[in-house]
Every structure is written in C-alpha cells, then in structure tokens.
C-alpha cells in the first residue's frame, strides 16, 4: 500500500469517527450550563406544579440549574410556537399537557406543527379530572347532577381551565353524550376555575385534583366523580365516572416533556434517564400521590405513540361537539 493511499484511508477513518466522537462529547458534557424548562401556562396549575418538582430534582442531580419559565397565553400556543423556533441544543425543554395535541385541531393556524416541530422525551405523569359541584347544588351523585341539569335547562354552567383543556373537552363529552343544556365557562387556569366553583359563581367544575382535591377534602366543593379508569389516590372515596354509570365520560390529563425537533439524542436520552429515576424516588411518588398524579416516565417512543392516540381522540371530540377556541 503506497503512502498516499494509507494517508487517504487514515483520513477517511478519522472523518467517520467524528460523529461518534461528537455524540460522546455531548453525552459527557450535557448539561454544561443552565437549562430552561418552559411551562406554557401561568404558575400554580398542574403543569407548573409537576414541572417545578422535576426541575428541582434535575438541578440537584446534575449540578446544573434547571429553571422554570412560565410563558402563558393562547391556550399554550404562545410558548409552544416560541419553543418550536428555538435552537435544538438540549438547553430548552417544554413541559406540555393535552393542549399540545388538541390545539392543532382546535385552532385555525397554530404556531407549530404537531409531530414535526418537536421531539418527544418522556410522558412524565398522568392525572385524572374531578367533576365537582358547589355544596349548594342539590346533587350528591353524578346521576343526581344529570337529573338536576335535565330538570332545569339553561340554569347550570361548568368551569374549566380554558378552551381546549381536558376539563373543557371532557365537559363537552358530558354535555353532548347526555344531551345536557350546560354552558361552558372557560378560565385562564385550573386554580381560577376551581375558585369560581368554590365561590358559587359557576356551580360545576371539571379540573385536575391538584387544585380541586383539597377543596373537596375541606368540604368547599363536593366531588361527584373522577374521569379516569381507576380512582384517584388523592380522593379515594370519589367514584369513577364508570362506577357512577357513565363510562363514556372519560379522559385523563397528563404532562410530558418535549424539545425542539433535531435536539441531540444524547440530551434526550439524558433527560429521559433522569425522569425515570426521579419518578421512582419515594418522596416524589408521595408528593405526586397527594396531588393526584401517577408517575409514568415513558420512553420517547411510547410518548410519541401516546400523543398520536390523544391527537386522534380529541380531534374527533372537537369535530363532533363543534368545539371552537374561545
């Protein structure tokens, strides 16, 4: 083999090794500076609560700061649109809930493309929804509430955390499937929706346990049902909608991490591995249970399949219920 050919093969081998070396460098270095974790909603809601718990643990374990930034507005669209255009370098994470899969159908021109502008990292947690009423409402079961609404058309309204949220869409399943004359009143957060029901302004609310459970426990609201397959650990005495006789009135809320499309796999793998370990910590499990969350920590591929199934499910509900953004 002449000198020129040996030199060519040496250079070719070195070039082929560059991508591997680059990936190894990313894996070893990441994160080497603070990481922003964007929440597309105001502070205090379910997504914000879960994000802050995870960000704190990521900071403790990595030695780098994972800081939360709330960018509310547009049903989550403002934050999702901004993050979709950010550098795919692993230093911007986005915690999303079902609005991520709902908004492409709900809004005429959302500022991001579902399945194209983001890569999935992990479905972190699942939670249920609580159907609760103000204590003045003369219904102690979901069946009694249905009968009351039917006997008094045009009288009752329900609060949700906003247009297109799980509370709104499950409320629409409730309204349409049972033929109820029931008005939707959207708020800008789960806390505001629950507060309206506690104040008696909207007699019914559909919300996650994190803002609603304590109000039910203290008697400020009456929990009639949860919309998940199993009862909530936060409200074990409250039956499921299936147990109450309405299995079609079902739906979960969830929170998961996505990143701009093209983010290095090493960064995605690092965050996923950390989420798996964090969700297994006894103190995290206890905290999540109190708030009504169930840890999941799925793989990126499992989260992608879940998001696709949720996209198809809620698109059908939106079309059949003629739901519009508000």
C-alpha positions in Angstrom: 0.0 0.0 0.0 1.6 3.3 -1.1 1.9 6.3 1.2 -0.8 8.3 -0.5 -3.4 5.5 -0.1 -2.5 4.9 3.6 -2.9 8.6 4.2 -6.3 8.7 2.5 -7.6 5.7 4.5 -6.4 7.2 7.7 -8.2 10.5 7.0 -11.4 8.6 6.0 -11.4 6.6 9.2 -10.9 9.8 11.2 -13.8 11.5 9.4 -16.1 8.5 10.0 -15.2 8.7 13.7 -16.1 12.3 14.1 -19.9 11.9 14.5 -19.4 9.2 17.2 -16.8 11.4 19.0 -19.2 14.4 18.8 -22.1 12.3 20.3 -19.8 11.1 23.0 -18.7 14.6 23.8 -22.4 15.8 24.0 -23.2 12.8 26.3 -20.3 13.5 28.6 -20.7 17.3 28.7 -24.5 17.7 28.9 -25.6 19.7 30.6 -22.7 22.1 31.0 -24.8 25.2 31.6 -28.3 26.1 32.9 -31.3 24.5 31.2 -34.6 26.4 30.6 -37.8 24.4 31.2 -40.7 26.3 29.7 -44.3 25.9 31.1 -46.9 27.2 28.6 -49.2 28.3 31.4 -49.4 30.6 34.4 -47.8 29.5 37.7 -49.7 27.3 40.1 -51.5 25.0 37.7 -51.0 21.2 37.4 -48.4 21.5 34.7 -46.4 24.1 36.6 -46.5 22.1 39.8 -45.1 18.9 38.2 -42.5 20.9 36.2 -41.1 22.6 39.3 -40.9 19.3 41.1 -39.0 17.7 38.2 -36.8 20.8 37.6 -35.7 20.8 41.3 -34.6 17.2 41.1 -32.8 17.6 37.8 -30.9 20.5 39.3 -29.9 18.6 42.4 -28.8 15.5 40.4 -27.0 17.3 37.5 -25.3 20.1 39.5 -26.6 22.5 36.8 -29.7 24.7 37.2 -32.9 23.6 35.5 -35.0 26.8 35.8 -38.7 27.1 35.1 -40.0 29.9 32.8 -43.8 30.4 32.6 -44.9 31.7 29.2 -48.7 31.8 29.3 -51.3 32.8 26.7 -53.1 31.4 23.7 -54.1 28.1 25.3 -50.3 27.2 25.4 -49.8 28.3 21.7 -47.5 31.2 22.5 -45.0 29.1 24.4 -45.2 26.2 22.0 -44.7 28.5 19.0 -41.7 30.1 20.5 -40.0 26.9 21.6 -40.6 25.3 18.2 -38.3 28.0 16.8 -35.6 27.8 19.4 -32.2 26.1 18.9 -32.4 22.3 19.2 -29.4 22.1 21.5 -31.0 20.4 24.6 -31.0 23.6 26.6 -34.7 24.4 26.2 -37.3 21.8 27.4 -41.0 22.3 27.1 -43.5 20.7 29.5 -46.8 20.1 27.8 -50.2 18.8 28.6 -53.0 17.7 26.2 -53.2 21.2 24.7 -50.2 20.1 22.7 -52.3 17.5 20.8 -55.6 19.4 21.0 -54.6 22.8 19.6 -53.7 21.7 16.0 -57.4 20.8 15.6 -58.9 23.5 17.9 -57.2 26.5 16.3 -57.2 27.5 12.7 -53.5 28.3 12.4 -51.5 27.1 15.5 -47.8 28.3 15.5 -46.3 24.9 15.5 -46.7 21.6 13.6 -47.7 18.6 15.6 -45.1 15.7 15.3 -42.8 17.8 13.1 -41.6 20.7 15.2 -40.9 18.7 18.4 -39.2 15.5 19.5 -40.8 13.7 22.5 -38.7 12.9 25.6 -41.0 11.4 28.2 -44.6 11.3 29.3 -43.9 12.2 33.0 -47.2 11.8 34.8 -50.9 11.1 34.3 -53.7 12.5 36.4 -57.5 12.4 36.4 -60.2 15.1 36.3 -62.6 15.7 39.1 -66.2 16.6 38.5 -67.1 18.7 41.5 -70.0 21.0 42.5 -70.6 23.8 44.9 -72.2 22.4 48.2 -75.4 24.4 47.4 -76.0 22.2 44.3 -78.7 19.6 45.3 -76.8 16.6 43.9 -74.7 14.1 45.8 -74.0 11.8 42.9 -73.3 12.2 39.2 -76.7 10.7 38.4 -78.4 13.2 40.6 -76.5 16.0 38.9 -77.5 14.8 35.4 -81.2 14.6 36.5 -80.9 18.1 38.0 -79.5 19.7 34.9 -82.1 18.0 32.7 -84.9 19.2 35.0 -83.6 22.8 34.8 -82.5 23.6 31.3 -80.5 26.8 30.8 -79.7 27.0 34.5 -76.3 25.4 35.0 -72.8 26.1 33.8 -69.4 24.4 34.3 -65.9 25.9 34.8 -62.8 24.6 33.1 -59.2 25.8 33.0 -59.8 27.1 29.4 -60.8 26.3 25.9 -59.4 23.0 24.7 -58.2 21.9 28.1 -59.1 18.3 29.2 -61.6 19.9 31.6 -63.3 21.6 28.7 -63.3 18.6 26.4 -64.4 16.0 29.0 -67.1 18.6 29.9 -68.2 18.6 26.3 -68.3 14.8 26.3 -70.5 15.0 29.4 -72.8 17.6 27.8 -73.1 16.1 24.3 -73.3 12.4 25.2 -76.1 13.0 27.8 -77.9 15.8 25.9 -77.5 18.3 28.6 -78.2 22.1 28.4 -75.0 23.1 30.0 -72.9 26.3 29.4 -69.1 26.2 29.4 -67.3 29.0 31.2 -63.5 29.0 30.4 -60.9 30.4 32.8 -57.2 31.1 32.4 -56.1 28.4 34.8 -57.3 25.4 36.8 -56.9 27.4 40.0 -59.3 30.1 38.7 -61.8 27.6 37.5 -61.8 25.8 40.9 -62.0 29.2 42.7 -65.1 30.1 40.7 -66.8 26.9 41.7 -65.8 27.4 45.4 -67.3 30.9 45.2 -70.5 29.5 43.7 -70.2 31.6 40.5 -70.1 28.5 38.3 -71.8 25.7 40.2 -69.9 22.8 38.5 -66.2 22.4 37.6 -64.0 19.9 35.7 -60.5 20.2 37.0 -57.4 18.2 38.0 -57.0 17.0 41.6 -54.0 19.3 42.3 -56.2 22.4 42.6 -59.5 20.6 43.4 -58.7 17.8 45.8 -58.1 20.0 48.9 -61.3 21.9 48.3 -63.2 18.7 48.2 -61.5 17.4 51.3 -62.3 20.6 53.2 -66.0 20.5 52.1 -65.8 23.6 49.9 -66.7 21.5 46.9 -68.4 18.2 46.6 -66.6 15.6 44.4 -69.0 13.5 42.4 -66.7 11.5 40.1 -63.3 11.3 38.6 -62.9 10.6 34.9 -60.1 8.1 34.9 -60.3 4.3 34.8 -59.2 3.9 38.4 -60.0 6.1 41.5 -57.6 8.9 42.4 -55.2 8.4 45.3 -55.9 12.0 46.2 -59.7 11.4 46.5 -60.1 7.6 47.1 -63.7 8.0 48.2 -64.8 9.6 45.0 -66.1 7.1 42.4 -65.1 6.9 38.8 -67.5 8.0 36.1 -67.7 4.4 35.0 -68.7 3.4 38.6 -71.3 6.2 38.5 -72.9 4.8 35.4 -71.2 7.0 32.7 -68.2 5.2 31.2 -68.2 7.3 28.1 -67.4 10.4 30.2 -63.7 9.7 30.5 -60.4 11.3 29.9 -57.0 11.9 31.5 -54.8 14.9 32.0 -51.1 14.4 31.5 -47.8 16.2 31.5 -44.8 15.3 29.3 -41.5 16.8 28.1 -40.8 17.7 24.5 -37.9 19.5 22.8 -37.4 21.3 19.5 -37.0 18.9 16.7 -33.4 17.9 16.0 -32.3 18.0 19.6 -29.2 15.7 20.1 -30.3 12.2 21.0 -27.7 12.3 23.8 -29.5 15.1 25.5 -32.9 13.4 25.1 -31.6 10.2 26.5 -30.1 12.0 29.5 -33.3 13.7 30.3 -35.3 10.5 29.8 -33.0 8.5 32.1 -33.2 11.2 34.8 -37.0 11.3 34.6 -37.2 7.5 35.1 -35.0 7.7 38.2 -36.7 10.8 39.6 -40.2 9.3 39.3 -39.0 6.2 41.3 -38.0 8.3 44.3 -40.2 7.6 47.3 -40.5 11.3 48.2 -41.5 12.1 44.6 -44.1 9.3 44.5 -45.6 10.5 47.8 -45.7 14.2 46.6 -47.3 13.2 43.3 -49.9 11.0 45.0 -51.0 13.8 47.3 -51.5 16.0 44.2 -53.4 13.2 42.4 -50.6 12.4 39.8 -49.5 8.9 38.8 -45.8 8.7 37.7 -45.3 7.2 34.2 -41.7 8.1 32.9 -42.3 6.6 29.4 -39.7 6.3 26.7 -39.6 8.9 23.9 -41.2 6.3 21.6 -44.0 5.5 24.0 -44.8 9.1 24.5 -44.9 9.7 20.7 -47.5 6.9 20.4 -49.5 8.3 23.3 -49.5 11.8 21.8 -50.7 10.4 18.4 -53.5 8.5 20.0 -54.6 11.5 22.1 -54.4 13.7 19.0 -56.8 11.4 17.1 -59.2 11.0 20.2 -59.6 14.7 20.9 -59.8 15.7 17.2 -62.9 13.5 17.0 -64.4 15.0 20.1 -63.8 18.6 18.8 -65.4 17.8 15.5 -68.4 16.0 16.9 -69.0 18.6 19.7 -68.4 21.6 17.4 -65.9 22.9 19.9 -64.3 26.2 19.0 -61.4 28.2 20.5 -62.6 31.0 22.8 
